[in-house]
Amino acid sequence: MPSAFWEVLLWDAAILVLAFVLDRVLPEPPNVIHPVVWMGRATAVLARLDPQRPFASFLYGGCMVVLVVGVAGSMSWFGMSVLSSIHPTVYVIGGALVLRSAFAVTGLSAAAQHTRRHLQAHRLDAARDSLRNLVSRDARSLGKPLVAAAAIESVAENSTDSFVGPWLAFAVFGVPGAIAYRAINTMDSMIGYRDRYEYLGKVAARLDDLVNLIPARVSAGLLLLCGRLAGCPLRDGWRTMLRDRGKTASPNAGLTMSAMAGLLGVRLEKPGHYSLGAEFRNPGSHDIGRAVAMVNRTSVLALTVSLGLLVARHAISG
């Protein structure tokens, strides 16, 4: 293959690996320059103009998605074009910094470990409060097992949104693809739920379901593989996933959550909504740590898979 092929491939591979390293060693970018924060602010401002009539809200919500995702993707594409015209080193460093803002491995793990430490120290109120960084549910009345379950569920579910999805999007579509993916995910998290945004958020929610169909299944598969390598019962993880994956409202979240329930041998329950692995014991604080360790190992495998997909994409296009 021509040397230009290898140069471009190495640049893009370097962006992904460097972004992975930066996630481990640097804090989150300040809000003033964080792309995801700006996506959220844009979504919040636009949501205030909701016409609040079913059909009109549905159409307006679709226009919001096109605008926010389109602007985010276009700006990142333009930025990467400018960086590539300057110098390969600038392209790699700049691309890594932008890509790093589109995913979070260390932040997800740290948030879950924060909850684990509070539970371990019997600070239930503090553990409930810390869940706000992981889940949107009301945690004020949750006991220790349900707090632990919520943290484990979030770690498992967010393995898709937080890194597998953005990395796969990058491998196929480059940095603009990862940023567009994060824009969709951000909009879904803000308006893609029922009640107040029943119609406004329908397009964002369905689009998020669509773009996560493949990443969620890749994430679940990698999670099962990591569980097997860690000595967890693969059979229980596989059986629980096949049986319980459809119990959640999302067509994707149940895959990783039920797989994690089976691998850890714990019951993951959201009262009034679902119970995954109902035959297993209630989870404890130590199970949060086990879930975090498994997801961290999954991130390494996901990085490897994404690099392989990146090579395949360049080979096909080059």
Contacts in CASP RR format, 6 or more apart in sequence:
PFRMAT RR
TARGET T0000
AUTHOR 0000-0000-0000
METHOD contacts of the structure
MODEL  1
MPSAFWEVLLWDAAILVLAFVLDRVLPEPPNVIHPVVWMGRATAVLARLD
PQRPFASFLYGGCMVVLVVGVAGSMSWFGMSVLSSIHPTVYVIGGALVLR
SAFAVTGLSAAAQHTRRHLQAHRLDAARDSLRNLVSRDARSLGKPLVAAA
AIESVAENSTDSFVGPWLAFAVFGVPGAIAYRAINTMDSMIGYRDRYEYL
GKVAARLDDLVNLIPARVSAGLLLLCGRLAGCPLRDGWRTMLRDRGKTAS
PNAGLTMSAMAGLLGVRLEKPGHYSLGAEFRNPGSHDIGRAVAMVNRTSV
LALTVSLGLLVARHAISG
1 315 0 8 1.000
1 318 0 8 1.000
5 314 0 8 1.000
5 315 0 8 1.000
5 318 0 8 1.000
7 88 0 8 1.000
8 314 0 8 1.000
9 310 0 8 1.000
9 311 0 8 1.000
9 314 0 8 1.000
11 88 0 8 1.000
11 91 0 8 1.000
11 92 0 8 1.000
12 174 0 8 1.000
12 310 0 8 1.000
12 314 0 8 1.000
13 307 0 8 1.000
13 310 0 8 1.000
13 311 0 8 1.000
14 92 0 8 1.000
14 96 0 8 1.000
15 91 0 8 1.000
15 92 0 8 1.000
15 94 0 8 1.000
15 95 0 8 1.000
15 96 0 8 1.000
15 99 0 8 1.000
15 170 0 8 1.000
15 175 0 8 1.000
16 96 0 8 1.000
16 99 0 8 1.000
16 167 0 8 1.000
16 170 0 8 1.000
16 171 0 8 1.000
16 303 0 8 1.000
16 306 0 8 1.000
16 307 0 8 1.000
16 310 0 8 1.000
17 303 0 8 1.000
17 307 0 8 1.000
18 92 0 8 1.000
18 93 0 8 1.000
18 96 0 8 1.000
19 95 0 8 1.000
19 96 0 8 1.000
19 97 0 8 1.000
19 99 0 8 1.000
19 100 0 8 1.000
19 103 0 8 1.000
20 105 0 8 1.000
20 299 0 8 1.000
20 303 0 8 1.000
22 96 0 8 1.000
22 97 0 8 1.000
22 100 0 8 1.000
23 100 0 8 1.000
23 103 0 8 1.000
23 104 0 8 1.000
23 105 0 8 1.000
23 106 0 8 1.000
23 107 0 8 1.000
24 105 0 8 1.000
24 106 0 8 1.000
26 100 0 8 1.000
28 34 0 8 1.000
28 104 0 8 1.000
28 107 0 8 1.000
29 97 0 8 1.000
29 100 0 8 1.000
29 101 0 8 1.000
31 37 0 8 1.000
34 101 0 8 1.000
35 72 0 8 1.000
35 76 0 8 1.000
35 98 0 8 1.000
35 101 0 8 1.000
35 102 0 8 1.000
35 179 0 8 1.000
35 182 0 8 1.000
36 101 0 8 1.000
36 102 0 8 1.000
36 182 0 8 1.000
36 186 0 8 1.000
39 68 0 8 1.000
39 72 0 8 1.000
39 182 0 8 1.000
39 183 0 8 1.000
39 186 0 8 1.000
39 187 0 8 1.000
40 186 0 8 1.000
40 187 0 8 1.000
40 190 0 8 1.000
42 68 0 8 1.000
42 71 0 8 1.000
43 64 0 8 1.000
43 68 0 8 1.000
43 186 0 8 1.000
43 187 0 8 1.000
43 190 0 8 1.000
43 191 0 8 1.000
44 190 0 8 1.000
46 64 0 8 1.000
46 67 0 8 1.000
46 68 0 8 1.000
47 64 0 8 1.000
47 190 0 8 1.000
47 191 0 8 1.000
47 197 0 8 1.000
47 200 0 8 1.000
49 60 0 8 1.000
50 57 0 8 1.000
50 60 0 8 1.000
50 61 0 8 1.000
50 197 0 8 1.000
50 200 0 8 1.000
51 57 0 8 1.000
51 60 0 8 1.000
54 198 0 8 1.000
54 199 0 8 1.000
55 199 0 8 1.000
57 198 0 8 1.000
57 199 0 8 1.000
57 200 0 8 1.000
57 201 0 8 1.000
58 199 0 8 1.000
58 200 0 8 1.000
58 202 0 8 1.000
58 203 0 8 1.000
60 200 0 8 1.000
61 191 0 8 1.000
61 199 0 8 1.000
61 200 0 8 1.000
61 201 0 8 1.000
61 202 0 8 1.000
61 203 0 8 1.000
61 204 0 8 1.000
62 203 0 8 1.000
62 204 0 8 1.000
64 187 0 8 1.000
64 191 0 8 1.000
64 200 0 8 1.000
64 203 0 8 1.000
64 204 0 8 1.000
65 184 0 8 1.000
65 187 0 8 1.000
65 203 0 8 1.000
65 204 0 8 1.000
65 207 0 8 1.000
68 183 0 8 1.000
68 187 0 8 1.000
69 180 0 8 1.000
69 183 0 8 1.000
69 184 0 8 1.000
69 187 0 8 1.000
70 180 0 8 1.000
70 183 0 8 1.000
72 179 0 8 1.000
72 180 0 8 1.000
72 182 0 8 1.000
72 183 0 8 1.000
73 176 0 8 1.000
73 177 0 8 1.000
73 179 0 8 1.000
73 180 0 8 1.000
73 183 0 8 1.000
74 176 0 8 1.000
75 179 0 8 1.000
76 98 0 8 1.000
76 175 0 8 1.000
76 176 0 8 1.000
76 177 0 8 1.000
76 179 0 8 1.000
76 180 0 8 1.000
77 175 0 8 1.000
77 176 0 8 1.000
80 91 0 8 1.000
80 95 0 8 1.000
80 98 0 8 1.000
80 174 0 8 1.000
80 175 0 8 1.000
80 176 0 8 1.000
83 90 0 8 1.000
83 91 0 8 1.000
83 94 0 8 1.000
83 95 0 8 1.000
84 91 0 8 1.000
95 175 0 8 1.000
98 175 0 8 1.000
98 179 0 8 1.000
99 166 0 8 1.000
99 170 0 8 1.000
99 175 0 8 1.000
99 178 0 8 1.000
101 182 0 8 1.000
102 166 0 8 1.000
102 170 0 8 1.000
102 175 0 8 1.000
102 178 0 8 1.000
102 179 0 8 1.000
102 181 0 8 1.000
102 182 0 8 1.000
103 162 0 8 1.000
103 163 0 8 1.000
103 165 0 8 1.000
103 166 0 8 1.000
103 167 0 8 1.000
103 178 0 8 1.000
103 182 0 8 1.000
104 162 0 8 1.000
104 163 0 8 1.000
105 162 0 8 1.000
105 163 0 8 1.000
105 295 0 8 1.000
105 296 0 8 1.000
105 299 0 8 1.000
108 154 0 8 1.000
108 155 0 8 1.000
108 158 0 8 1.000
108 159 0 8 1.000
108 162 0 8 1.000
108 163 0 8 1.000
108 295 0 8 1.000
109 155 0 8 1.000
109 292 0 8 1.000
109 295 0 8 1.000
109 296 0 8 1.000
111 130 0 8 1.000
111 133 0 8 1.000
111 134 0 8 1.000
111 154 0 8 1.000
112 134 0 8 1.000
112 151 0 8 1.000
112 152 0 8 1.000
112 154 0 8 1.000
112 155 0 8 1.000
112 288 0 8 1.000
112 289 0 8 1.000
112 291 0 8 1.000
112 292 0 8 1.000
113 288 0 8 1.000
113 289 0 8 1.000
113 292 0 8 1.000
114 130 0 8 1.000
114 133 0 8 1.000
115 127 0 8 1.000
115 130 0 8 1.000
115 131 0 8 1.000
115 134 0 8 1.000
115 147 0 8 1.000
115 148 0 8 1.000
115 151 0 8 1.000
115 288 0 8 1.000
116 148 0 8 1.000
116 151 0 8 1.000
116 285 0 8 1.000
116 286 0 8 1.000
116 288 0 8 1.000
116 289 0 8 1.000
116 292 0 8 1.000
117 285 0 8 1.000
118 124 0 8 1.000
118 126 0 8 1.000
118 127 0 8 1.000
118 130 0 8 1.000
119 127 0 8 1.000
119 144 0 8 1.000
119 147 0 8 1.000
119 148 0 8 1.000
119 284 0 8 1.000
119 285 0 8 1.000
119 288 0 8 1.000
120 285 0 8 1.000
120 286 0 8 1.000
124 143 0 8 1.000
124 144 0 8 1.000
124 147 0 8 1.000
127 144 0 8 1.000
127 147 0 8 1.000
128 139 0 8 1.000
128 140 0 8 1.000
128 142 0 8 1.000
128 147 0 8 1.000
129 139 0 8 1.000
131 137 0 8 1.000
131 139 0 8 1.000
131 142 0 8 1.000
131 147 0 8 1.000
131 150 0 8 1.000
131 151 0 8 1.000
131 154 0 8 1.000
132 139 0 8 1.000
134 150 0 8 1.000
134 151 0 8 1.000
134 154 0 8 1.000
134 155 0 8 1.000
134 158 0 8 1.000
135 150 0 8 1.000
135 151 0 8 1.000
135 153 0 8 1.000
135 154 0 8 1.000
136 189 0 8 1.000
136 193 0 8 1.000
137 150 0 8 1.000
137 270 0 8 1.000
139 147 0 8 1.000
139 150 0 8 1.000
142 150 0 8 1.000
144 284 0 8 1.000
144 285 0 8 1.000
145 267 0 8 1.000
145 282 0 8 1.000
145 283 0 8 1.000
145 284 0 8 1.000
146 269 0 8 1.000
146 271 0 8 1.000
148 282 0 8 1.000
148 283 0 8 1.000
148 284 0 8 1.000
148 285 0 8 1.000
148 287 0 8 1.000
148 288 0 8 1.000
149 266 0 8 1.000
149 267 0 8 1.000
149 268 0 8 1.000
149 269 0 8 1.000
149 270 0 8 1.000
149 282 0 8 1.000
149 283 0 8 1.000
150 270 0 8 1.000
151 288 0 8 1.000
151 291 0 8 1.000
152 260 0 8 1.000
152 261 0 8 1.000
152 264 0 8 1.000
152 266 0 8 1.000
152 268 0 8 1.000
152 283 0 8 1.000
152 287 0 8 1.000
152 288 0 8 1.000
152 291 0 8 1.000
153 257 0 8 1.000
153 260 0 8 1.000
153 268 0 8 1.000
153 270 0 8 1.000
153 276 0 8 1.000
155 260 0 8 1.000
155 288 0 8 1.000
155 291 0 8 1.000
155 292 0 8 1.000
155 295 0 8 1.000
156 223 0 8 1.000
156 256 0 8 1.000
156 257 0 8 1.000
156 259 0 8 1.000
156 260 0 8 1.000
156 291 0 8 1.000
156 295 0 8 1.000
157 253 0 8 1.000
157 254 0 8 1.000
157 256 0 8 1.000
157 257 0 8 1.000
159 219 0 8 1.000
159 223 0 8 1.000
159 256 0 8 1.000
159 295 0 8 1.000
159 298 0 8 1.000
159 299 0 8 1.000
159 302 0 8 1.000
160 212 0 8 1.000
160 215 0 8 1.000
160 216 0 8 1.000
160 219 0 8 1.000
160 252 0 8 1.000
160 253 0 8 1.000
160 256 0 8 1.000
161 185 0 8 1.000
161 212 0 8 1.000
163 299 0 8 1.000
163 302 0 8 1.000
164 215 0 8 1.000
164 216 0 8 1.000
164 218 0 8 1.000
164 219 0 8 1.000
164 222 0 8 1.000
164 298 0 8 1.000
164 302 0 8 1.000
165 181 0 8 1.000
165 211 0 8 1.000
165 212 0 8 1.000
165 215 0 8 1.000
165 219 0 8 1.000
166 178 0 8 1.000
166 181 0 8 1.000
166 182 0 8 1.000
167 178 0 8 1.000
167 302 0 8 1.000
167 303 0 8 1.000
167 306 0 8 1.000
168 214 0 8 1.000
168 215 0 8 1.000
168 218 0 8 1.000
168 305 0 8 1.000
168 306 0 8 1.000
168 309 0 8 1.000
169 177 0 8 1.000
169 178 0 8 1.000
169 180 0 8 1.000
169 181 0 8 1.000
169 211 0 8 1.000
170 177 0 8 1.000
170 178 0 8 1.000
170 306 0 8 1.000
170 310 0 8 1.000
171 306 0 8 1.000
171 307 0 8 1.000
171 308 0 8 1.000
171 309 0 8 1.000
171 310 0 8 1.000
171 313 0 8 1.000
172 309 0 8 1.000
172 313 0 8 1.000
173 180 0 8 1.000
181 211 0 8 1.000
184 204 0 8 1.000
184 207 0 8 1.000
184 208 0 8 1.000
184 211 0 8 1.000
185 208 0 8 1.000
187 201 0 8 1.000
187 204 0 8 1.000
187 208 0 8 1.000
188 201 0 8 1.000
188 204 0 8 1.000
188 205 0 8 1.000
188 207 0 8 1.000
188 208 0 8 1.000
191 197 0 8 1.000
191 200 0 8 1.000
191 201 0 8 1.000
191 204 0 8 1.000
192 201 0 8 1.000
192 202 0 8 1.000
192 204 0 8 1.000
192 205 0 8 1.000
192 208 0 8 1.000
193 201 0 8 1.000
193 205 0 8 1.000
209 250 0 8 1.000
209 251 0 8 1.000
209 252 0 8 1.000
212 252 0 8 1.000
213 251 0 8 1.000
213 252 0 8 1.000
215 252 0 8 1.000
216 252 0 8 1.000
216 253 0 8 1.000
216 255 0 8 1.000
216 256 0 8 1.000
217 255 0 8 1.000
218 302 0 8 1.000
218 305 0 8 1.000
219 255 0 8 1.000
219 256 0 8 1.000
219 298 0 8 1.000
219 302 0 8 1.000
220 241 0 8 1.000
220 255 0 8 1.000
220 256 0 8 1.000
220 259 0 8 1.000
221 259 0 8 1.000
222 298 0 8 1.000
222 301 0 8 1.000
222 302 0 8 1.000
222 305 0 8 1.000
223 256 0 8 1.000
223 259 0 8 1.000
223 260 0 8 1.000
223 263 0 8 1.000
223 294 0 8 1.000
223 295 0 8 1.000
223 298 0 8 1.000
224 234 0 8 1.000
224 237 0 8 1.000
224 238 0 8 1.000
224 241 0 8 1.000
224 259 0 8 1.000
224 263 0 8 1.000
225 301 0 8 1.000
226 294 0 8 1.000
226 297 0 8 1.000
226 298 0 8 1.000
226 301 0 8 1.000
227 234 0 8 1.000
227 263 0 8 1.000
227 294 0 8 1.000
227 297 0 8 1.000
228 234 0 8 1.000
229 297 0 8 1.000
230 293 0 8 1.000
230 294 0 8 1.000
230 297 0 8 1.000
232 262 0 8 1.000
232 263 0 8 1.000
232 264 0 8 1.000
232 294 0 8 1.000
233 262 0 8 1.000
233 263 0 8 1.000
233 265 0 8 1.000
234 263 0 8 1.000
236 262 0 8 1.000
236 263 0 8 1.000
236 265 0 8 1.000
237 258 0 8 1.000
237 259 0 8 1.000
237 261 0 8 1.000
237 262 0 8 1.000
237 263 0 8 1.000
238 259 0 8 1.000
239 262 0 8 1.000
240 258 0 8 1.000
240 259 0 8 1.000
240 261 0 8 1.000
240 262 0 8 1.000
240 276 0 8 1.000
240 277 0 8 1.000
241 254 0 8 1.000
241 255 0 8 1.000
241 258 0 8 1.000
241 259 0 8 1.000
241 262 0 8 1.000
243 258 0 8 1.000
244 254 0 8 1.000
244 258 0 8 1.000
244 261 0 8 1.000
244 274 0 8 1.000
244 276 0 8 1.000
244 277 0 8 1.000
245 254 0 8 1.000
245 255 0 8 1.000
245 258 0 8 1.000
246 254 0 8 1.000
246 258 0 8 1.000
247 254 0 8 1.000
247 258 0 8 1.000
247 274 0 8 1.000
247 275 0 8 1.000
247 276 0 8 1.000
248 254 0 8 1.000
248 257 0 8 1.000
248 273 0 8 1.000
248 274 0 8 1.000
248 276 0 8 1.000
249 273 0 8 1.000
254 276 0 8 1.000
257 268 0 8 1.000
257 276 0 8 1.000
258 268 0 8 1.000
258 276 0 8 1.000
258 277 0 8 1.000
260 268 0 8 1.000
260 291 0 8 1.000
260 294 0 8 1.000
261 267 0 8 1.000
261 268 0 8 1.000
261 276 0 8 1.000
261 277 0 8 1.000
261 280 0 8 1.000
262 277 0 8 1.000
262 280 0 8 1.000
263 294 0 8 1.000
264 280 0 8 1.000
264 283 0 8 1.000
264 287 0 8 1.000
264 290 0 8 1.000
264 291 0 8 1.000
264 294 0 8 1.000
265 277 0 8 1.000
265 280 0 8 1.000
265 281 0 8 1.000
266 277 0 8 1.000
266 280 0 8 1.000
266 281 0 8 1.000
266 282 0 8 1.000
266 283 0 8 1.000
266 284 0 8 1.000
266 287 0 8 1.000
267 275 0 8 1.000
267 276 0 8 1.000
267 277 0 8 1.000
267 278 0 8 1.000
267 279 0 8 1.000
267 280 0 8 1.000
267 281 0 8 1.000
267 282 0 8 1.000
267 283 0 8 1.000
268 275 0 8 1.000
268 276 0 8 1.000
268 277 0 8 1.000
268 283 0 8 1.000
269 275 0 8 1.000
269 276 0 8 1.000
269 278 0 8 1.000
END
